[in-house]
Amino acid sequence: MKTVKISLNSIDKVKAFVNEITKFDSDFDLVSGRYVIDAKSIMGIFSLDLSKPIDLNIHAQDNLDAILSALAPYIVE
């Protein structure tokens, strides 16, 4: 599992993010405080506080590089 911080501070970013990760078979979890949400759920994402960066847990082994390059526009440091 790999964890990265992402920023989803607009509705368009959330829609594009979900469209991007649904292309992969791996599981993705968004962690904000004590909440853990399935990152492929648009409704779940909107239940989080999107004003600050969120931790994204990527449960993938084989195609991690492809996933990280697809998520590059959302990753913050």
ROKE-802724 format. One line per 4 residues: their letters; for each residue x negated, y negated, z of C-alpha. Coordinates in pm, 1 decimal. Layout:
BEGIN
a> X Y Z; ...
END
This chain:
BEGIN
mktv> 0.0 0.0 0.0; -115.8 -353.1 -80.1; 19.2 -672.6 72.4; 10.8 -1011.5 -101.0
kisl> 169.5 -1347.4 -20.1; 413.2 -1477.2 -279.4; 612.4 -1795.7 -323.3; 971.0 -1784.6 -453.5
nsid> 1074.9 -2146.8 -404.1; 1334.6 -2176.0 -682.5; 1629.7 -1978.4 -815.9; 1459.1 -1935.7 -1154.5
kvka> 1146.2 -1797.5 -986.9; 1352.6 -1542.2 -792.3; 1531.9 -1421.8 -1106.5; 1208.0 -1396.8 -1305.0
fvne> 1035.2 -1217.6 -1014.7; 1310.6 -955.0 -983.6; 1313.0 -901.6 -1362.5; 935.3 -851.2 -1352.0
itkf> 921.5 -597.6 -1067.8; 1218.1 -389.7 -1186.0; 996.6 -284.3 -1478.8; 790.0 -79.5 -1231.4
dsdf> 901.6 243.1 -1060.2; 717.1 163.2 -736.4; 883.0 37.4 -419.2; 845.3 -327.1 -317.9
dlvs> 936.3 -477.2 20.6; 952.7 -843.9 114.5; 867.5 -915.1 478.8; 970.0 -1242.7 640.2
gryv> 943.6 -1247.9 1017.8; 1124.8 -939.6 1140.0; 1326.1 -891.8 820.5; 1225.6 -635.7 558.0
idak> 1414.4 -662.4 228.4; 1402.9 -453.5 -89.8; 1226.6 -690.8 -331.5; 1438.1 -565.3 -624.2
simg> 1753.8 -703.1 -457.8; 1836.2 -1059.7 -562.3; 2097.4 -1091.5 -286.2; 1847.5 -966.4 -30.4
ifsl> 1586.2 -1218.7 -140.7; 1831.8 -1507.4 -106.9; 1897.2 -1403.4 255.1; 1535.0 -1493.3 339.1
dlsk> 1379.6 -1831.6 413.0; 1227.3 -1913.1 73.0; 1075.9 -2245.5 178.0; 749.8 -2077.6 281.0
pidl> 542.9 -1789.4 136.2; 663.2 -1433.2 198.4; 462.7 -1111.4 234.4; 518.5 -861.9 -46.5
niha> 430.6 -498.8 30.8; 356.1 -303.6 -287.4; 391.3 72.3 -241.5; 196.4 180.1 -550.4
qdnl> -122.8 373.8 -611.4; -175.5 420.2 -983.8; -70.3 103.4 -1170.2; -161.9 -155.9 -905.8
dail> -367.3 -369.2 -1147.4; -76.4 -396.5 -1391.6; 159.7 -492.0 -1108.5; -75.8 -757.3 -971.5
sala> -129.0 -912.9 -1314.2; 249.3 -924.1 -1372.7; 298.6 -1091.1 -1032.3; 11.4 -1339.8 -1072.0
pyiv> 240.4 -1644.1 -1122.4; 403.6 -1580.3 -781.8; 97.9 -1494.2 -570.2; -33.3 -1766.5 -338.0
e> -342.6 -1772.9 -116.0
END
